[in-house]
Amino acid sequence: MGYPKVLILDDQFGRCALGKQFRSAVGDTLFGGYAADRRALCANFGLIDITGDIRNRPAPEPVAEAIFSPAQTWNDADGRIENSLSTAINMVRKGWPFPDGSRWALVLVDLRFTFGKLNDFGDPTEQSTFGADILIPELSREFGPDLPIVVLSSTDRDENNTMTRRAGALDFIQRIPNVDDAPGSAISRLKEALYLHGLMPDDLGIVVGHDITILKMLRQARRGARSATTILLQGETGTGKGLVARYIHAISDRAEQPFETFNAAFRSADLQTDELFGHWKGAYTGANHDVGGVWERADGGTLFIDEVADLDQKVQQQLMPAIEEKRVRRQGHPQKGQKSVIPVDVRVILATNRPLEGLDSLKLDFINRVNAFKIEIPSLRERPNDVPELARRLAHQMAPDWSGEILPEAMEVLKSREWRQGNVRELRNVIERAIASNPGQVITEKDVGADYTGLGSSSRSNDTDLPGWQRFVDALREDPAQINKTNLSKLRDELSGEFPRLMALILAWALEATRNDKGMNFTAAARFLLGRQEIKTAEAKQIFRRILNIDARERSIAAYFRECEMSCDVDSLLGDLEDSTSPEGGR
């Protein structure tokens, strides 16, 4: 990615942009002095001058690209420089946004402007606080609070910062260094302003987008990564809360430390407690070893807790000292010589797709502890101009060797959709289907239109190439009430009888995912499926037997289960399932 673009509204350093008549009036010697002053400023702050009115010199340590404007005009008839609000507004508008969708990362405004006739040294003879009194308030009024205005002034920061903040500026950069400032301090000050206030995309490539809503969200994320110990991400399903959590971790001083995730949904209170905090040996039946929880594994780094609204109230109570006092307690009792309280240093990022206030499932004091620093994740319909970039990124991720393209009219269809069912996740599904159904081809409007992707379509022939169980899973994401009766009837006909195959695949996947060096483990698989660690072997086998025998006459689930590719002899496994005498903890 390129450097962030900065607009500098400054009478002295923008003077070269007053035009050819001004240059002719002052002569090459004075004009050369103005250019030298600007080059010195650029070298000091690490700016690449792309204004185009003077020859640029490479910055030794580039930080940003800069375009200079004096926010003034040259009156050739009277030989005067005049302050011009309209000139400043027009310059801001050129990059709000730019044609490529990017925006000014910062607008740097001087406080004092000299104007009027020039003396023998080429300096105007009159002075005003045009920047402080006119420019900052009027630009804030014209472009709203999103415009990132920062003062760049030779005046003392301590004397003027309060006044400029009241006018609408976000921060104050003192242009002339103090006598005790270290070398390179000017570059550090600009970097700091860009980090905290700049509207810049993610140059790590984790979060995609240039829309103002995304740029503001990334700015808030950078601020949180700098100082907040607890961060709440709030956004609709599929908006990328997990990616934002990873972005915060990656740009923080914890980037080289662990990043752990925990999803609270579909887990019992006991399982939530055990996964978060761990247990001591003997804490419950089957606890044969000391096991640290995810909180301990994240020590020094970041813990991302998703679906925080699904946390049990007992678990919320246990989380509060972990969040506030940086200490956790495992379940059970430690052995002699072991500490019962374990210190941890963890940044906690929590995520929810529902506003926490007013939820009966959450304790008020827990909400107060996690709600201090909130980041709103925008929905995809709030940033339609990011859809093309997202679609291309998703297509490359899912099919790196795909040689096709998404045609412009198809992009317009994608931009026009509201994506209320799943946001970016829903877009991914549409792109995946379109590529899979049109191998090696360009993607057209029809391939991504409502009559192709939606379950309310007039024809679903294009995705009937997918396995029935996969289309069954896709169908579960849709609301049947939103599908017209004719198409719902067609969908039911297509998916009729696919439930047994889907159930067989779920059982097989759970057994493979929980197998250990002794082989398949019905107990571990049942605990995984239901989220209950207290399940015993006899109960686990009973659960599997009941599922496999749902269709008792045809035994269709068992038949599909035998067809699953598994790393064991399936008949032997089923025989073991019927053996009620197998020991606790066996296969």
C-alpha positions as CSV (number, residue, x, y, z in Angstrom):
1,M,0.0,0.0,0.0
2,G,1.0,3.6,-0.5
3,Y,1.7,6.2,2.1
4,P,-1.1,8.0,3.8
5,K,-2.0,11.4,2.2
6,V,-1.8,14.5,4.3
7,L,-3.2,18.0,3.3
8,I,-1.2,20.9,4.8
9,L,-3.0,24.3,4.9
10,D,-0.2,26.7,5.7
11,D,0.5,30.2,4.4
12,Q,4.3,30.0,4.5
13,F,4.8,26.4,3.2
14,G,2.0,26.5,0.8
15,R,3.1,29.8,-0.8
16,C,4.6,28.1,-3.9
17,A,1.1,26.9,-4.9
18,L,-0.1,30.5,-5.4
19,G,0.5,30.2,-9.2
20,K,2.7,31.5,-12.0
21,Q,1.7,35.1,-11.6
22,F,2.8,35.1,-8.0
23,R,6.1,33.4,-9.0
24,S,6.7,36.0,-11.7
25,A,5.9,38.9,-9.2
26,V,8.3,37.7,-6.5
27,G,11.1,36.5,-8.8
28,D,13.0,33.2,-8.8
29,T,15.2,34.1,-5.8
30,L,12.4,34.6,-3.4
31,F,10.4,31.7,-4.8
32,G,13.5,29.5,-4.4
33,G,13.6,30.5,-0.7
34,Y,10.0,29.5,-0.2
35,A,10.7,26.1,-1.9
36,A,13.8,25.6,0.3
37,D,11.7,26.3,3.5
38,R,9.1,23.6,2.4
39,R,11.8,21.1,1.6
40,A,13.3,21.6,5.0
41,L,9.9,21.0,6.6
42,C,9.4,17.8,4.6
43,A,12.8,16.5,5.6
44,N,12.1,17.2,9.2
45,F,8.7,15.5,9.3
46,G,9.3,12.7,6.8
47,L,6.9,14.1,4.1
48,I,7.0,13.2,0.4
49,D,5.9,16.4,-1.3
50,I,3.5,15.5,-4.2
51,T,1.9,18.9,-4.7
52,G,3.6,19.3,-8.0
53,D,4.5,23.0,-7.8
54,I,8.2,22.5,-6.9
55,R,10.7,19.8,-7.5
56,N,10.5,17.2,-4.8
57,R,13.4,15.7,-2.9
58,P,13.2,12.2,-1.4
59,A,12.4,12.2,2.3
60,P,15.1,10.3,4.3
61,E,12.5,8.5,6.4
62,P,9.1,8.7,4.6
63,V,6.0,8.8,6.8
64,A,3.3,10.3,4.5
65,E,2.7,12.0,1.2
66,A,1.9,15.7,1.5
67,I,-0.1,18.2,-0.6
68,F,0.5,21.8,0.3
69,S,-2.1,24.6,0.0
70,P,-1.7,28.2,1.3
71,A,-5.5,28.5,1.8
72,Q,-4.9,31.9,0.1
73,T,-5.0,33.5,-3.4
74,W,-2.7,36.0,-5.1
75,N,-4.3,39.2,-6.2
76,D,-2.0,40.2,-9.1
77,A,-3.7,43.5,-9.8
78,D,-3.2,44.8,-6.2
79,G,0.0,42.8,-5.5
80,R,-1.5,41.2,-2.4
81,I,-2.0,37.8,-0.8
82,E,-5.5,37.2,0.4
83,N,-6.8,34.6,2.8
84,S,-9.3,32.3,1.1
85,L,-11.7,29.9,2.9
86,S,-13.1,28.7,-0.4
87,T,-9.6,27.7,-1.6
88,A,-9.2,25.6,1.6
89,I,-12.6,24.0,1.3
90,N,-12.0,23.1,-2.4
91,M,-8.6,21.5,-1.5
92,V,-10.2,19.4,1.2
93,R,-13.0,18.3,-1.1
94,K,-10.5,16.9,-3.6
95,G,-9.5,14.2,-1.2
96,W,-12.8,13.7,0.6
97,P,-12.7,11.1,-0.9
98,F,-10.2,10.7,-3.7
99,P,-11.4,9.0,-6.9
100,D,-9.9,5.7,-5.7
101,G,-11.9,5.9,-2.5
102,S,-9.1,6.8,-0.2
103,R,-9.2,9.9,2.0
104,W,-7.0,12.5,3.6
105,A,-5.4,10.7,6.5
106,L,-4.9,14.1,8.2
107,V,-5.5,17.7,7.5
108,L,-2.8,19.8,9.1
109,V,-3.8,23.5,9.7
110,D,-1.6,26.4,10.7
111,L,-3.1,28.8,13.3
112,R,-1.7,32.1,12.1
113,F,-1.6,33.4,8.5
114,T,0.2,36.4,7.1
115,F,-1.3,38.2,4.2
116,G,-1.3,41.5,2.4
117,K,1.4,43.2,0.3
118,L,4.9,41.8,0.4
119,N,8.0,43.5,2.0
120,D,11.5,43.4,0.5
121,F,12.0,39.9,2.1
122,G,9.0,38.5,0.3
123,D,6.9,38.3,3.5
124,P,3.3,39.6,3.7
125,T,2.9,42.6,6.0
126,E,-0.4,41.8,7.8
127,Q,-1.2,38.9,10.2
128,S,-4.3,37.2,11.5
129,T,-5.4,34.0,13.3
130,F,-7.2,32.9,10.2
131,G,-6.4,29.2,10.9
132,A,-7.7,29.2,14.5
133,D,-10.7,31.6,14.0
134,I,-11.9,30.6,10.5
135,L,-10.4,27.6,8.9
136,I,-10.7,25.0,11.7
137,P,-14.3,25.9,12.7
138,E,-15.5,26.2,9.2
139,L,-13.9,23.0,7.9
140,S,-15.4,21.2,10.8
141,R,-18.8,22.7,10.0
142,E,-18.5,21.9,6.3
143,F,-17.2,18.3,6.5
144,G,-18.4,17.3,9.9
145,P,-16.6,15.7,12.8
146,D,-15.1,12.9,10.7
147,L,-12.6,15.2,9.0
148,P,-9.3,14.6,11.0
149,I,-8.0,18.1,11.6
150,V,-4.7,18.5,13.5
151,V,-2.9,21.8,14.2
152,L,0.7,22.2,12.8
153,S,2.0,25.4,14.3
154,S,5.2,27.1,15.3
155,T,3.4,28.5,18.4
156,D,3.7,26.8,21.8
157,R,1.4,23.8,22.2
158,D,0.7,24.4,25.9
159,E,-0.5,27.9,25.2
160,N,-2.8,27.0,22.3
161,N,-3.9,23.4,22.5
162,T,-7.1,24.1,24.6
163,M,-8.2,26.8,22.2
164,T,-7.7,24.7,19.1
165,R,-9.5,21.7,20.7
166,R,-12.5,23.8,21.3
167,A,-12.4,25.0,17.7
168,G,-12.6,21.4,16.5
169,A,-9.0,20.1,16.1
170,L,-8.1,16.7,17.3
171,D,-4.5,17.4,18.3
172,F,-1.6,19.9,18.2
173,I,1.8,19.3,16.6
174,Q,4.4,21.9,17.6
175,R,6.4,22.5,14.4
176,I,9.5,24.1,16.0
177,P,11.1,21.6,18.4
178,N,12.0,22.5,22.0
179,V,15.6,22.7,22.9
180,D,15.5,19.4,24.7
181,D,13.7,17.4,21.9
182,A,15.6,14.4,20.7
183,P,16.6,14.2,17.0
184,G,13.8,12.8,14.9
185,S,11.2,14.0,17.3
186,A,9.2,15.8,14.5
187,I,8.8,12.5,12.7
188,S,7.7,10.8,15.9
189,R,5.1,13.5,16.5
190,L,3.6,13.1,13.0
191,K,3.6,9.3,13.3
192,E,1.8,9.6,16.6
193,A,-0.8,11.9,15.2
194,L,-1.4,9.5,12.2
195,Y,-1.7,6.5,14.5
196,L,-4.2,8.1,16.9
197,H,-6.1,10.3,14.5
198,G,-5.4,9.3,11.0
199,L,-8.0,7.8,8.7
200,M,-5.9,5.0,7.2
201,P,-6.7,1.5,5.9
202,D,-5.1,-1.6,7.4
203,D,-1.7,-2.0,5.8
204,L,-1.3,-5.5,7.3
205,G,-4.1,-6.7,5.0
206,I,-6.2,-8.2,7.9
207,V,-9.2,-5.9,7.6
208,V,-10.2,-4.9,4.0
209,G,-11.9,-1.6,3.2
210,H,-11.5,2.1,2.5
211,D,-15.0,3.3,3.4
212,I,-15.1,6.1,6.0
213,T,-16.9,3.7,8.5
214,I,-14.0,1.2,8.3
215,L,-11.3,3.9,8.5
216,K,-13.0,5.3,11.7
217,M,-13.3,1.8,13.1
218,L,-9.6,1.1,12.4
219,R,-8.7,4.4,14.1
220,Q,-10.6,3.4,17.2
221,A,-9.0,0.0,17.1
222,R,-5.5,1.6,17.0
223,R,-6.4,3.7,20.0
224,G,-7.6,0.6,21.8
225,A,-4.5,-1.3,21.0
226,R,-2.4,1.4,22.5
227,S,-4.0,1.7,25.9
228,A,-7.2,-0.2,26.5
229,T,-6.9,-3.5,28.5
230,T,-10.5,-4.5,27.8
231,I,-12.2,-3.9,24.5
232,L,-15.8,-4.7,23.4
233,L,-16.5,-5.3,19.7
234,Q,-20.1,-4.9,18.7
235,G,-21.4,-5.7,15.3
236,E,-23.8,-7.9,13.3
237,T,-23.1,-11.5,12.5
238,G,-20.5,-11.9,9.8
239,T,-19.0,-8.4,10.0
240,G,-15.5,-9.6,10.9
241,K,-15.3,-9.1,14.6
242,G,-12.7,-11.9,14.8
243,L,-10.5,-10.2,12.2
244,V,-10.7,-6.9,14.0
245,A,-9.6,-8.7,17.2
246,R,-6.6,-10.1,15.3
247,Y,-5.8,-6.7,13.9
248,I,-5.7,-5.1,17.4
249,H,-3.4,-7.9,18.6
250,A,-1.2,-7.5,15.5
251,I,-0.6,-3.8,15.9
252,S,-0.2,-3.9,19.7
253,D,3.0,-4.4,21.8
254,R,1.6,-7.9,22.4
255,A,1.9,-9.0,18.8
256,E,4.7,-11.5,19.4
257,Q,2.7,-13.1,22.4
258,P,-0.2,-15.6,22.2
259,F,-3.5,-14.9,20.7
260,E,-6.2,-17.2,22.0
261,T,-9.9,-17.4,21.2
262,F,-12.9,-18.7,23.1
263,N,-16.5,-18.9,21.8
264,A,-19.1,-18.9,24.6
265,A,-22.0,-20.0,22.4
266,F,-23.5,-23.5,22.8
267,R,-21.4,-24.3,25.9
268,S,-22.7,-25.2,29.3
269,A,-21.6,-23.2,32.3
270,D,-19.3,-26.0,33.5
271,L,-17.7,-26.2,30.1
272,Q,-17.2,-22.5,29.8
273,T,-15.6,-22.4,33.2
274,D,-13.3,-25.3,32.4
275,E,-12.2,-24.0,29.1
276,L,-11.6,-20.5,30.4
277,F,-9.9,-21.2,33.7
278,G,-8.8,-24.8,33.6
279,H,-8.8,-27.3,36.5
280,W,-6.5,-29.0,39.0
281,K,-6.1,-32.7,39.0
282,G,-9.1,-34.4,40.7
283,A,-11.4,-31.4,40.3
284,Y,-14.0,-33.7,38.8
285,T,-14.2,-37.3,37.5
286,G,-11.9,-37.6,34.6
287,A,-9.7,-34.7,35.6
288,N,-6.5,-36.7,35.6
289,H,-4.1,-33.9,35.1
290,D,-3.6,-30.2,36.0
291,V,-4.9,-28.3,32.9
292,G,-4.6,-24.5,32.5
293,G,-7.4,-22.7,30.8
294,V,-7.4,-20.5,27.8
295,W,-6.8,-17.5,30.0
296,E,-3.5,-18.8,31.2
297,R,-2.5,-19.8,27.6
298,A,-3.0,-16.2,26.6
299,D,-0.7,-14.8,29.3
300,G,1.2,-11.9,28.0
301,G,-1.0,-11.7,24.9
302,T,-4.6,-11.3,23.9
303,L,-7.7,-13.4,24.7
304,F,-10.7,-13.0,22.3
305,I,-14.0,-14.0,23.8
306,D,-16.7,-14.3,21.2
307,E,-20.5,-14.3,21.8
308,V,-20.0,-12.8,25.2
309,A,-23.8,-12.5,25.6
310,D,-23.9,-16.3,25.9
311,L,-21.7,-16.4,29.0
312,D,-23.3,-18.0,32.0
313,Q,-23.8,-15.6,34.9
314,K,-21.7,-17.8,37.2
315,V,-18.9,-17.5,34.6
316,Q,-19.4,-13.7,34.4
317,Q,-18.8,-13.5,38.1
318,Q,-15.5,-15.5,37.7
319,L,-14.4,-13.3,34.8
320,M,-14.6,-10.0,36.7
321,P,-11.5,-10.6,39.0
322,A,-9.6,-12.0,36.0
323,I,-10.4,-8.8,34.0
324,E,-9.9,-6.3,36.8
325,E,-7.2,-7.9,39.0
326,K,-5.4,-10.0,36.4
327,R,-5.7,-13.2,38.4
328,V,-7.5,-16.5,37.8
329,R,-8.5,-19.6,39.8
330,R,-8.7,-23.0,38.3
331,Q,-11.5,-25.4,39.3
332,G,-10.7,-27.7,42.2
333,H,-7.9,-27.4,44.7
334,P,-4.2,-27.2,44.0
335,Q,-1.7,-29.7,45.3
336,K,0.6,-28.8,48.2
337,G,3.0,-26.0,47.2
338,Q,0.9,-24.8,44.3
339,K,-0.7,-21.4,44.3
340,S,-4.4,-21.2,44.2
341,V,-4.4,-17.8,42.5
342,I,-2.5,-17.5,39.2
343,P,-1.5,-14.1,38.0
344,V,-2.1,-13.3,34.3
345,D,-1.4,-10.4,32.1
346,V,-4.0,-10.5,29.3
347,R,-5.7,-8.0,27.1
348,V,-9.3,-9.1,26.8
349,I,-11.3,-8.5,23.6
350,L,-15.0,-9.4,23.8
351,A,-17.4,-9.6,20.9
352,T,-21.2,-9.5,20.6
353,N,-23.8,-9.2,17.9
354,R,-26.3,-7.8,20.3
355,P,-26.3,-4.6,22.5
356,L,-25.4,-5.7,26.0
357,E,-27.5,-3.2,27.7
358,G,-30.9,-4.6,28.7
359,L,-29.9,-8.3,28.3
360,D,-31.3,-10.2,31.2
361,S,-28.6,-12.8,30.7
362,L,-25.8,-10.4,31.7
363,K,-25.0,-9.0,35.1
364,L,-25.0,-5.2,35.3
365,D,-21.6,-5.1,37.0
366,F,-20.1,-7.4,34.4
367,I,-21.5,-5.1,31.6
368,N,-19.9,-2.1,33.3
369,R,-16.5,-3.8,33.4
370,V,-16.4,-4.7,29.7
371,N,-18.3,-1.8,28.2
372,A,-15.7,1.0,28.8
373,F,-14.0,0.9,25.4
374,K,-16.4,-0.1,22.6
375,I,-15.7,-0.4,18.9
376,E,-18.7,-0.6,16.5
377,I,-18.1,-2.8,13.5
378,P,-20.0,-1.5,10.5
379,S,-22.3,-3.8,8.5
380,L,-21.6,-4.5,4.9
381,R,-24.6,-2.5,3.7
382,E,-23.1,0.6,5.4
383,R,-20.0,0.4,3.2
384,P,-21.1,-0.8,-0.3
385,N,-18.1,0.7,-2.0
386,D,-15.9,-1.8,-0.2
387,V,-17.8,-4.7,-1.7
388,P,-15.6,-5.0,-4.9
389,E,-12.4,-5.1,-3.0
390,L,-13.8,-7.6,-0.5
391,A,-15.2,-9.8,-3.4
392,R,-11.9,-9.9,-5.1
393,R,-10.1,-10.7,-1.9
394,L,-12.5,-13.5,-1.0
395,A,-12.3,-14.9,-4.5
396,H,-8.5,-15.1,-4.3
397,Q,-8.6,-16.7,-0.9
398,M,-11.0,-19.4,-1.9
399,A,-9.6,-20.1,-5.3
400,P,-6.0,-18.8,-5.6
401,D,-5.6,-20.3,-9.1
402,W,-8.9,-18.9,-10.4
403,S,-8.3,-17.1,-13.7
404,G,-11.7,-15.5,-14.1
405,E,-13.0,-12.1,-13.0
406,I,-16.1,-10.6,-11.6
407,L,-17.6,-8.4,-14.3
408,P,-18.5,-4.8,-13.5
409,E,-22.3,-5.4,-13.8
410,A,-21.9,-8.3,-11.3
411,M,-20.1,-6.0,-8.9
412,E,-23.0,-3.5,-9.1
413,V,-25.4,-6.3,-8.2
414,L,-23.2,-7.3,-5.2
415,K,-23.0,-3.6,-4.1
416,S,-26.8,-3.2,-4.3
417,R,-27.6,-6.1,-1.9
418,E,-28.1,-5.5,1.8
419,W,-26.4,-8.6,3.1
420,R,-28.6,-8.7,6.2
421,Q,-28.3,-12.5,6.7
422,G,-24.5,-12.7,7.2
423,N,-22.7,-9.6,5.9
424,V,-19.1,-10.5,4.7
425,R,-19.8,-14.2,5.5
426,E,-22.8,-14.1,3.3
427,L,-20.8,-12.4,0.5
428,R,-18.2,-15.1,0.8
429,N,-20.9,-17.8,0.3
430,V,-22.2,-16.0,-2.9
431,I,-18.7,-15.7,-4.3
432,E,-17.8,-19.3,-3.5
433,R,-20.9,-20.6,-5.2
434,A,-20.4,-18.5,-8.2
435,I,-16.8,-19.6,-8.7
436,A,-17.6,-23.3,-8.0
437,S,-20.5,-23.3,-10.5
438,N,-18.6,-21.5,-13.2
439,P,-15.0,-22.9,-13.2
440,G,-12.6,-20.9,-15.2
441,Q,-15.2,-18.4,-16.3
442,V,-15.9,-14.8,-15.7
443,I,-18.7,-14.1,-13.1
444,T,-21.7,-12.4,-14.6
445,E,-24.7,-10.5,-13.1
446,K,-26.8,-13.7,-13.4
447,D,-24.2,-15.7,-11.4
448,V,-24.6,-13.5,-8.4
449,G,-28.1,-12.2,-8.8
450,A,-31.1,-12.9,-6.6
451,D,-32.3,-15.6,-8.9
452,Y,-29.0,-17.5,-8.5
453,T,-28.0,-17.1,-4.8
454,G,-31.2,-16.7,-2.9
455,L,-33.4,-19.5,-1.7
456,G,-36.3,-17.4,-3.0
457,S,-35.1,-18.0,-6.6
458,S,-37.0,-19.2,-9.6
459,S,-34.3,-21.7,-10.4
460,R,-31.6,-23.3,-8.2
461,S,-30.2,-25.5,-10.9
462,N,-26.7,-23.9,-10.7
463,D,-26.0,-25.1,-7.2
464,T,-27.5,-28.5,-7.4
465,D,-24.0,-29.7,-8.3
466,L,-23.2,-29.2,-4.6
467,P,-23.7,-32.3,-2.3
468,G,-27.1,-32.4,-0.8
469,W,-25.9,-32.2,2.7
470,Q,-23.9,-29.0,1.9
471,R,-27.0,-27.4,0.3
472,F,-28.9,-28.5,3.5
473,V,-26.3,-26.5,5.6
474,D,-26.7,-23.5,3.3
475,A,-30.5,-23.7,3.6
476,L,-30.3,-23.5,7.4
477,R,-28.8,-20.0,7.0
478,E,-32.0,-18.7,5.4
479,D,-35.4,-17.8,6.8
480,P,-38.1,-19.9,5.2
481,A,-40.6,-17.1,5.7
482,Q,-38.6,-15.0,3.2
483,I,-38.9,-17.6,0.4
484,N,-41.9,-17.6,-1.9
485,K,-44.1,-20.7,-1.7
486,T,-43.2,-22.0,-5.1
487,N,-39.5,-21.9,-4.5
488,L,-39.8,-23.2,-1.0
489,S,-41.6,-26.2,-2.4
490,K,-38.8,-26.8,-4.9
491,L,-36.2,-26.4,-2.1
492,R,-38.0,-29.0,0.0
493,D,-38.1,-31.4,-2.9
494,E,-34.3,-31.0,-3.5
495,L,-33.3,-31.5,0.1
496,S,-35.9,-34.2,1.1
497,G,-34.1,-37.1,2.8
498,E,-30.7,-35.3,3.3
499,F,-31.0,-35.1,7.0
500,P,-29.7,-38.7,7.7
501,R,-26.6,-38.1,5.6
502,L,-25.9,-34.8,7.4
503,M,-26.3,-36.4,10.8
504,A,-23.9,-39.2,9.8
505,L,-21.3,-36.7,8.7
506,I,-21.6,-34.8,12.0
507,L,-21.1,-37.9,14.1
508,A,-18.1,-39.1,12.0
509,W,-16.5,-35.6,12.1
510,A,-16.9,-35.4,15.9
511,L,-15.3,-38.8,16.4
512,E,-12.4,-37.9,14.1
513,A,-11.9,-34.5,15.7
514,T,-11.7,-36.0,19.2
515,R,-9.7,-39.2,18.5
516,N,-6.6,-39.8,20.5
517,D,-3.7,-42.2,20.4
518,K,-6.0,-45.0,21.6
519,G,-8.5,-44.4,18.7
520,M,-12.0,-43.2,18.5
521,N,-13.6,-42.0,21.8
522,F,-17.4,-41.8,22.0
523,T,-17.2,-40.0,25.4
524,A,-15.0,-37.2,24.1
525,A,-17.1,-36.9,20.9
526,A,-20.4,-36.6,22.8
527,R,-18.9,-34.0,25.2
528,F,-17.7,-32.1,22.1
529,L,-21.1,-32.3,20.4
530,L,-23.2,-31.3,23.4
531,G,-20.7,-29.1,25.3
532,R,-21.1,-31.1,28.5
533,Q,-17.9,-32.3,30.2
534,E,-19.8,-34.4,32.7
535,I,-21.0,-37.0,30.2
536,K,-19.9,-40.5,31.0
537,T,-19.2,-43.3,28.6
538,A,-22.5,-45.1,29.0
539,E,-24.4,-41.9,28.4
540,A,-22.2,-41.1,25.4
541,K,-22.9,-44.4,23.8
542,Q,-26.6,-44.1,24.4
543,I,-26.5,-40.7,22.7
544,F,-24.8,-42.2,19.6
545,R,-27.1,-45.2,19.5
546,R,-30.2,-42.9,19.7
547,I,-29.0,-40.7,16.8
548,L,-28.0,-43.7,14.6
549,N,-31.4,-45.2,15.2
550,I,-33.6,-42.1,14.6
551,D,-34.9,-43.8,11.5
552,A,-35.4,-47.2,13.2
553,R,-37.0,-49.0,10.2
554,E,-34.5,-48.0,7.5
555,R,-31.5,-47.3,9.7
556,S,-30.6,-44.7,7.1
557,I,-28.2,-42.7,9.4
558,A,-26.3,-45.8,10.3
559,A,-26.1,-46.7,6.6
560,Y,-24.7,-43.3,5.7
561,F,-22.4,-43.5,8.7
562,R,-20.8,-46.7,7.2
563,E,-20.1,-44.8,4.0
564,C,-18.1,-42.1,5.8
565,E,-14.4,-42.0,5.3
566,M,-12.9,-42.7,8.8
567,S,-9.5,-43.7,10.1
568,C,-10.8,-47.0,11.6
569,D,-12.9,-50.0,10.7
570,V,-16.5,-48.6,10.9
571,D,-18.2,-52.0,11.5
572,S,-15.8,-52.7,14.4
573,L,-16.6,-49.2,15.8
574,L,-20.3,-49.8,15.6
575,G,-19.9,-53.2,17.2
576,D,-18.0,-51.5,20.1
577,L,-20.9,-49.1,20.4
578,E,-23.3,-51.9,21.0
579,D,-21.0,-53.4,23.7
580,S,-22.4,-51.9,26.9
581,T,-19.6,-53.5,29.0
582,S,-16.7,-51.4,27.5
583,P,-14.7,-49.7,30.3
584,E,-15.0,-46.1,31.2
585,G,-13.0,-43.9,28.9
586,G,-12.8,-46.6,26.2
587,R,-13.6,-46.2,22.5
